[in-house]
Amino acid sequence: MESKNENQNFPPAAERTLQILDYFANDPSSKTLKTIADKLSIPSTSLYRIINCMQEYRYIVEDPKRPNYFKPGYKLSQFSNIVSTEKDLIKLARPYMEELAEKSSQACQLCTLTESGICTIDQCLPYSGITYISKLGETLPVNVSAAGKLLTALLPPKKQKSFLKRAMTLFRQHTSNTIIDMELFQKELDRIKKLRYGTDTEEYAMGIGCIAVPIHNANKEPIAAIGVTGPIEFYQNMNNFNTTLGELLEISSKIEQLL
């Protein structure tokens, strides 16, 4: 199997690992090292080291019924569960998002944390009015996002510390309101943790505001955030703010009951 990215300077071991995963994704049956090496044109010595590493991390396991044959490990099923949960979440949330977007004339967004930032996984726009549009699948810095700050604030202390080490590499001064100082940002996270909702007050772009609340799984762990975003004037009106916050909390509760 030839590389699909011959013009890219990818690390050989990383590319070969992905080729192995692709091979098993297309044909999950047990295979010998020789079969894998011949199919993917990977040198035997390199393949042996890669398979050993994948076994250590449980992405590949030896078939208990066929010695010296290898098959996908249980670890891969976790990715399937993640994708399935995300799809279920989008399906459950969308009717509520569509209704709130039209009612508030704001964009309604569903977001999750990534390895180092925040990502919009679904978005509903109102039929009328011009509002902020997020790029689906794009990873943004958590310090310029109501959802990003909220989900970061709700992480357990050890996970939060580890996450912030990665997340800080994306921090940029988008506006004069953007918090990039780590000490000040930690104070902002502590404040949000007490409130249990997040806000963006012209931190991503001037003239734009946002409110976001968490969505928890059955174990009471926050797995996503749902929020609305649009012209800052909407959020400066306390009646709009409080009404919309209440609606978001109600929607979040309904989605949690369905998960």
LONU-257167 format. One record per residue (C-alpha): residue in three letters; x, y negated, z negated. Coordinates in steps of 0.1 Angstrom, whole numbers, plus 5000, padded with zeros to 4 digits. Example, Ala and Ser with C-alpha at 12.3 -4.5 7.8 and 13.67 -1.06 7.14 Angstrom:
! LONU-257167
PT   code      X      Y      Z
PT    ALA   5123   5045   4922
PT    SER   5137   5011   4929
This chain:
! LONU-257167
PT   code      X      Y      Z
PT    MET   5000   5000   5000
PT    GLU   5016   4968   5011
PT    SER   5016   4936   4991
PT    LYS   4987   4912   4999
PT    ASN   5009   4883   4990
PT    GLU   5041   4888   5009
PT    ASN   5048   4851   5010
PT    GLN   5043   4847   4973
PT    ASN   5072   4850   4949
PT    PHE   5054   4871   4923
PT    PRO   5074   4892   4898
PT    PRO   5076   4927   4913
PT    ALA   5067   4945   4881
PT    ALA   5036   4924   4876
PT    GLU   5024   4929   4912
PT    ARG   5030   4966   4910
PT    THR   5010   4968   4878
PT    LEU   4981   4951   4895
PT    GLN   4984   4974   4926
PT    ILE   4981   5004   4902
PT    LEU   4950   4989   4886
PT    ASP   4935   4982   4921
PT    TYR   4943   5018   4931
PT    PHE   4925   5033   4900
PT    ALA   4896   5008   4905
PT    ASN   4890   5022   4940
PT    ASP   4896   5058   4930
PT    PRO   4895   5065   4892
PT    SER   4903   5102   4895
PT    SER   4934   5115   4877
PT    LYS   4967   5112   4896
PT    THR   5003   5123   4893
PT    LEU   5032   5098   4893
PT    LYS   5042   5112   4927
PT    THR   5008   5105   4942
PT    ILE   5008   5070   4929
PT    ALA   5044   5063   4940
PT    ASP   5037   5076   4975
PT    LYS   5005   5057   4979
PT    LEU   5018   5024   4967
PT    SER   5054   5027   4979
PT    ILE   5067   5021   4944
PT    PRO   5101   5035   4935
PT    SER   5098   5064   4910
PT    THR   5121   5048   4884
PT    SER   5101   5016   4884
PT    LEU   5068   5034   4884
PT    TYR   5078   5055   4854
PT    ARG   5086   5024   4833
PT    ILE   5054   5006   4844
PT    ILE   5032   5036   4835
PT    ASN   5050   5040   4802
PT    CYS   5042   5003   4794
PT    MET   5005   5007   4806
PT    GLN   5002   5038   4784
PT    GLU   5015   5019   4754
PT    TYR   4988   4993   4758
PT    ARG   4962   5020   4766
PT    TYR   4954   5008   4801
PT    ILE   4965   5042   4815
PT    VAL   4963   5075   4796
PT    GLU   4974   5110   4804
PT    ASP   4945   5133   4813
PT    PRO   4940   5157   4784
PT    LYS   4927   5184   4808
PT    ARG   4955   5180   4833
PT    PRO   4990   5175   4820
PT    ASN   5012   5150   4839
PT    TYR   4981   5135   4855
PT    PHE   4971   5100   4846
PT    LYS   4937   5082   4846
PT    PRO   4923   5048   4835
PT    GLY   4924   5042   4797
PT    TYR   4897   5029   4774
PT    LYS   4912   4994   4773
PT    LEU   4899   4987   4808
PT    SER   4863   4992   4796
PT    GLN   4867   4961   4775
PT    PHE   4870   4940   4806
PT    SER   4838   4955   4820
PT    ASN   4820   4947   4787
PT    ILE   4832   4911   4789
PT    VAL   4820   4907   4825
PT    SER   4787   4924   4816
PT    THR   4782   4902   4785
PT    GLU   4789   4870   4805
PT    LYS   4764   4880   4833
PT    ASP   4737   4888   4807
PT    LEU   4744   4855   4789
PT    ILE   4740   4835   4822
PT    LYS   4708   4854   4831
PT    LEU   4692   4848   4796
PT    ALA   4703   4812   4794
PT    ARG   4694   4800   4829
PT    PRO   4656   4795   4825
PT    TYR   4662   4774   4794
PT    MET   4690   4754   4811
PT    GLU   4668   4747   4841
PT    GLU   4640   4734   4819
PT    LEU   4662   4712   4798
PT    ALA   4681   4698   4828
PT    GLU   4649   4686   4843
PT    LYS   4634   4674   4811
PT    SER   4665   4654   4800
PT    SER   4677   4644   4835
PT    GLN   4711   4656   4824
PT    ALA   4734   4684   4837
PT    CYS   4730   4715   4814
PT    GLN   4762   4736   4812
PT    LEU   4771   4770   4797
PT    CYS   4808   4773   4787
PT    THR   4832   4798   4773
PT    LEU   4868   4796   4761
PT    THR   4896   4809   4783
PT    GLU   4931   4818   4773
PT    SER   4940   4782   4769
PT    GLY   4910   4760   4777
PT    ILE   4873   4758   4783
PT    CYS   4854   4770   4814
PT    THR   4819   4762   4827
PT    ILE   4804   4796   4837
PT    ASP   4770   4782   4848
PT    GLN   4754   4749   4854
PT    CYS   4719   4735   4861
PT    LEU   4713   4701   4875
PT    PRO   4681   4680   4873
PT    TYR   4660   4675   4905
PT    SER   4662   4638   4901
PT    GLY   4689   4614   4890
PT    ILE   4727   4614   4894
PT    THR   4747   4631   4867
PT    TYR   4781   4646   4860
PT    ILE   4788   4679   4879
PT    SER   4813   4703   4866
PT    LYS   4833   4727   4887
PT    LEU   4823   4763   4879
PT    GLY   4852   4785   4870
PT    GLU   4876   4756   4864
PT    THR   4896   4756   4832
PT    LEU   4896   4722   4814
PT    PRO   4915   4711   4783
PT    VAL   4895   4716   4752
PT    ASN   4903   4681   4739
PT    VAL   4881   4665   4766
PT    SER   4851   4687   4762
PT    ALA   4823   4689   4737
PT    ALA   4820   4726   4742
PT    GLY   4858   4731   4741
PT    LYS   4862   4712   4708
PT    LEU   4833   4730   4693
PT    LEU   4844   4766   4702
PT    THR   4879   4758   4691
PT    ALA   4867   4744   4658
PT    LEU   4847   4775   4651
PT    LEU   4876   4799   4657
PT    PRO   4890   4817   4626
PT    PRO   4921   4798   4613
PT    LYS   4947   4822   4625
PT    LYS   4931   4825   4660
PT    GLN   4927   4788   4661
PT    LYS   4963   4781   4654
PT    SER   4974   4806   4680
PT    PHE   4949   4793   4706
PT    LEU   4960   4757   4701
PT    LYS   4996   4765   4708
PT    ARG   4985   4775   4743
PT    ALA   4957   4749   4747
PT    MET   4980   4719   4739
PT    THR   4999   4725   4771
PT    LEU   4968   4713   4790
PT    PHE   4962   4682   4769
PT    ARG   4962   4650   4790
PT    GLN   4952   4614   4782
PT    HIS   4921   4612   4804
PT    THR   4907   4580   4789
PT    SER   4916   4557   4760
PT    ASN   4892   4579   4739
PT    THR   4910   4611   4745
PT    ILE   4927   4626   4714
PT    ILE   4961   4641   4722
PT    ASP   4977   4637   4688
PT    MET   4976   4671   4672
PT    GLU   4970   4658   4637
PT    LEU   4941   4636   4648
PT    PHE   4927   4664   4669
PT    GLN   4928   4688   4639
PT    LYS   4908   4663   4619
PT    GLU   4883   4661   4648
PT    LEU   4880   4699   4648
PT    ASP   4874   4699   4610
PT    ARG   4847   4673   4614
PT    ILE   4830   4693   4642
PT    LYS   4832   4726   4622
PT    LYS   4811   4709   4595
PT    LEU   4786   4695   4620
PT    ARG   4782   4728   4639
PT    TYR   4779   4708   4672
PT    GLY   4804   4691   4694
PT    THR   4803   4658   4713
PT    ASP   4823   4641   4741
PT    THR   4821   4604   4739
PT    GLU   4839   4592   4771
PT    GLU   4868   4614   4763
PT    TYR   4868   4632   4797
PT    ALA   4857   4602   4818
PT    MET   4845   4567   4811
PT    GLY   4807   4564   4813
PT    ILE   4801   4601   4805
PT    GLY   4789   4617   4773
PT    CYS   4780   4653   4762
PT    ILE   4765   4673   4733
PT    ALA   4771   4711   4729
PT    VAL   4760   4737   4704
PT    PRO   4773   4773   4699
PT    ILE   4757   4806   4709
PT    HIS   4765   4835   4686
PT    ASN   4765   4873   4692
PT    ALA   4749   4899   4669
PT    ASN   4780   4897   4647
PT    LYS   4775   4859   4642
PT    GLU   4806   4852   4663
PT    PRO   4804   4822   4686
PT    ILE   4808   4835   4722
PT    ALA   4797   4805   4742
PT    ALA   4785   4769   4740
PT    ILE   4755   4753   4757
PT    GLY   4753   4716   4762
PT    VAL   4741   4687   4783
PT    THR   4762   4660   4799
PT    GLY   4755   4627   4818
PT    PRO   4756   4589   4815
PT    ILE   4769   4577   4781
PT    GLU   4739   4555   4776
PT    PHE   4717   4585   4771
PT    TYR   4739   4597   4742
PT    GLN   4742   4562   4726
PT    ASN   4704   4562   4721
PT    MET   4700   4580   4688
PT    ASN   4664   4591   4696
PT    ASN   4677   4608   4728
PT    PHE   4707   4623   4710
PT    ASN   4687   4638   4681
PT    THR   4659   4651   4703
PT    THR   4683   4667   4727
PT    LEU   4704   4682   4699
PT    GLY   4673   4697   4684
PT    GLU   4663   4712   4718
PT    LEU   4698   4727   4723
PT    LEU   4697   4743   4688
PT    GLU   4663   4758   4696
PT    ILE   4675   4771   4729
PT    SER   4706   4786   4714
PT    SER   4685   4804   4688
PT    LYS   4662   4818   4714
PT    ILE   4692   4831   4735
PT    GLU   4708   4847   4704
PT    GLN   4676   4866   4697
PT    LEU   4676   4880   4732
PT    LEU   4713   4890   4732
